[in-house]
């Protein structure tokens, strides 16, 4: 695909820049994927693992593992924090603001049910949130809406970041110039994940309709 070729060319250009610019790039990439899910942040993180491996072959070193881990972690933290704040502000705005179709879009009872479910399952939801771009985006927003304890959120979110990003970095590091294979596996993983999620939702809706009729 054309965008993939453009991204690879851009990544190769990034490699040639100074270490500070490379650090800022990985920081911004991880920040951006938390606030704009279409951004291919996982691909960039895998490439980061490859870059660290190549840097070790350079005399005097280059962009090392500490730079990659710190930029990846802090980018995720700042991105998630922004979405938490957005969720808090957005809910307050919706509650007081009048706009067309508000009754159809905003149902207080359903919202509270969602919040109650989230609070009951917040640990497992936050831990798994980093394993899917779409999920992590909404989890942070809902966390802001329910007013979750910020320290609790970032404790579990940090674990999730280190688990998922650690796998991506290790994959890119181990495969070297074949790091693109990990990207293909991620694409397959996302297709299976969202297909399974869609199937679960369909079954749930079907069950709910049957329950209402009975």
C-alpha positions as CSV (number, residue, x, y, z in Angstrom):
1,X,0.0,0.0,0.0
2,X,1.2,3.5,-0.8
3,X,0.9,4.8,2.8
4,X,3.1,1.9,4.0
5,X,5.8,2.8,1.5
6,X,5.6,6.5,2.5
7,X,5.8,5.5,6.2
8,X,8.8,3.3,5.6
9,X,10.6,6.0,3.7
10,X,9.8,8.5,6.5
11,X,11.1,6.1,9.1
12,X,14.4,5.6,7.2
13,X,14.7,9.4,7.1
14,X,14.1,9.6,10.8
15,X,17.1,7.2,11.4
16,X,19.4,9.7,9.9
17,X,18.4,12.5,12.3
18,X,20.0,13.4,15.7
19,X,19.1,11.4,18.8
20,X,17.0,14.2,20.3
21,X,14.8,14.4,17.2
22,X,14.5,10.6,17.1
23,X,13.4,10.6,20.8
24,X,10.8,13.3,20.1
25,X,9.5,11.3,17.1
26,X,8.9,8.2,19.1
27,X,7.4,10.2,22.0
28,X,5.0,12.0,19.6
29,X,4.1,8.7,17.8
30,X,3.0,7.1,21.0
31,X,1.2,10.2,22.1
32,X,-0.6,10.5,18.8
33,X,-1.8,6.9,18.7
34,X,-3.6,7.5,22.0
35,X,-5.5,10.5,20.7
36,X,-5.8,9.5,17.0
37,X,-6.2,5.7,16.7
38,X,-5.6,5.5,12.9
39,X,-2.0,6.6,13.4
40,X,0.1,3.4,13.0
41,X,1.9,3.7,16.3
42,X,2.4,0.0,16.8
43,X,4.3,-0.1,13.5
44,X,6.6,2.7,14.6
45,X,7.2,1.0,17.9
46,X,8.2,-2.2,16.2
47,X,10.6,-0.2,14.0
48,X,12.0,1.3,17.2
49,X,13.1,-2.2,18.2
50,X,14.8,-2.7,14.9
51,X,16.5,0.7,15.2
52,X,17.9,-0.1,18.6
53,X,19.3,-3.3,17.3
54,X,21.0,-1.5,14.4
55,X,22.3,1.2,16.7
56,X,24.2,-1.4,18.7
57,X,26.2,-2.2,15.5
58,X,27.3,1.4,15.1
59,X,30.6,2.4,16.7
60,X,29.9,4.7,19.6
61,X,26.2,3.6,19.6
62,X,23.2,5.5,18.6
63,X,19.6,5.6,19.7
64,X,19.5,3.1,22.5
65,X,17.0,1.0,24.4
66,X,16.6,3.6,27.2
67,X,15.7,6.3,24.7
68,X,13.1,4.1,23.1
69,X,11.5,2.9,26.3
70,X,11.4,6.4,27.9
71,X,9.9,8.0,24.7
72,X,7.4,5.2,24.3
73,X,6.3,5.2,27.9
74,X,6.0,9.0,28.3
75,X,4.2,9.4,25.0
76,X,1.6,6.9,26.1
77,X,1.2,8.5,29.5
78,X,0.7,12.0,28.1
79,X,-1.6,10.8,25.4
80,X,-3.8,8.8,27.9
81,X,-3.8,11.8,30.3
82,X,-5.1,14.1,27.6
83,X,-7.9,11.7,26.8
84,X,-8.8,11.3,30.5
85,X,-9.1,15.1,30.7
86,X,-11.1,15.2,27.5
87,X,-13.5,12.5,28.8
88,X,-14.1,14.5,32.0
89,X,-14.7,17.8,30.2
90,X,-16.8,16.2,27.4
91,X,-19.3,14.5,29.9
92,X,-19.8,17.8,31.7
93,X,-20.3,19.6,28.4
94,X,-22.9,17.0,27.2
95,X,-24.8,17.2,30.5
96,X,-25.3,20.9,30.5
97,X,-25.4,21.7,26.8
98,X,-28.5,21.5,24.6
99,X,-28.0,20.4,21.1
100,X,-30.0,18.6,18.3
101,X,-30.7,14.9,18.9
102,X,-29.4,15.1,22.5
103,X,-32.2,12.8,23.7
104,X,-31.3,10.2,21.1
105,X,-27.6,10.4,21.8
106,X,-27.5,10.9,25.5
107,X,-29.4,8.4,27.7
108,X,-28.5,8.9,31.4
109,X,-29.6,5.4,32.4
110,X,-27.5,3.7,29.7
111,X,-24.6,5.9,30.5
112,X,-24.7,5.1,34.2
113,X,-25.0,1.3,33.3
114,X,-21.8,1.7,31.2
115,X,-20.0,3.5,34.0
116,X,-21.1,0.9,36.5
117,X,-19.8,-1.9,34.3
118,X,-16.5,-0.1,33.8
119,X,-16.0,0.4,37.5
120,X,-16.6,-3.3,38.2
121,X,-14.2,-4.4,35.5
122,X,-11.8,-1.4,35.4
123,X,-8.6,-3.4,36.3
124,X,-8.9,-6.0,33.5
125,X,-10.2,-3.4,31.0
126,X,-7.3,-1.0,31.6
127,X,-4.7,-3.9,31.6
128,X,-6.0,-5.0,28.2
129,X,-6.6,-1.6,26.8
130,X,-3.1,-1.2,25.3
131,X,-3.6,-4.3,23.2
132,X,-5.9,-2.6,20.8
133,X,-5.7,1.0,19.3
134,X,-9.5,1.5,19.3
135,X,-10.0,0.1,22.8
136,X,-7.3,2.2,24.4
137,X,-8.7,5.4,22.9
138,X,-12.2,4.8,24.4
139,X,-11.0,3.4,27.7
140,X,-9.1,6.5,28.6
141,X,-12.1,8.7,27.7
142,X,-14.5,6.6,29.8
143,X,-12.0,6.6,32.7
144,X,-12.1,10.4,32.6
145,X,-15.9,10.3,32.5
146,X,-16.2,8.1,35.6
147,X,-13.7,10.1,37.5
148,X,-11.3,7.2,38.1
149,X,-8.4,7.7,40.5
150,X,-5.6,8.9,38.2
151,X,-2.9,7.0,40.1
152,X,-4.8,3.8,39.9
153,X,-5.4,4.2,36.2
154,X,-1.8,4.9,35.4
155,X,-0.6,2.0,37.5
156,X,-2.5,-0.5,35.5
157,X,-2.0,1.4,32.2
158,X,1.7,1.4,32.8
159,X,1.7,-2.4,33.2
160,X,-0.3,-2.6,29.9
161,X,2.2,-0.3,28.1
162,X,5.2,-2.3,29.2
163,X,3.6,-5.6,28.3
164,X,2.4,-4.7,24.8
165,X,5.1,-2.3,23.8
166,X,7.7,-4.6,25.2
167,X,6.5,-7.4,22.9
168,X,6.6,-5.0,19.9
169,X,10.0,-3.7,20.7
170,X,11.4,-7.2,21.3
171,X,9.8,-8.4,18.0
172,X,11.5,-5.6,16.0
173,X,14.8,-6.1,17.8
174,X,14.8,-9.9,17.3
175,X,13.7,-9.9,13.6
176,X,16.0,-7.0,12.6
177,X,15.5,-6.1,8.9
178,X,12.5,-8.4,8.8
179,X,10.7,-6.2,11.4
180,X,7.9,-5.8,8.8
181,X,6.7,-9.3,9.6
182,X,5.6,-8.2,13.0
183,X,3.5,-5.5,11.4
184,X,1.8,-8.1,9.3
185,X,1.1,-10.2,12.4
186,X,-0.3,-7.1,14.1
187,X,-2.7,-6.4,11.2
188,X,-3.9,-10.1,11.3
189,X,-4.3,-9.8,15.1
190,X,-6.4,-6.7,14.8
191,X,-8.6,-8.3,12.2
192,X,-9.2,-11.3,14.3
193,X,-9.7,-9.2,17.4
194,X,-12.3,-6.9,15.9
195,X,-14.1,-9.7,14.1
196,X,-14.4,-11.6,17.4
197,X,-15.5,-8.4,19.2
198,X,-18.1,-7.8,16.5
199,X,-19.4,-11.4,16.8
200,X,-19.7,-11.1,20.6
201,X,-21.7,-7.8,20.2
202,X,-24.0,-9.4,17.7
203,X,-24.6,-12.4,20.0
204,X,-25.2,-10.0,22.9
205,X,-27.7,-7.9,21.0
206,X,-29.5,-11.0,19.7
207,X,-29.7,-12.4,23.3
208,X,-31.0,-9.1,24.6
209,X,-33.7,-9.0,21.9
210,X,-34.8,-12.5,22.7
211,X,-34.9,-11.7,26.4
212,X,-37.1,-8.7,25.8
213,X,-39.5,-10.7,23.7
214,X,-39.8,-13.4,26.4
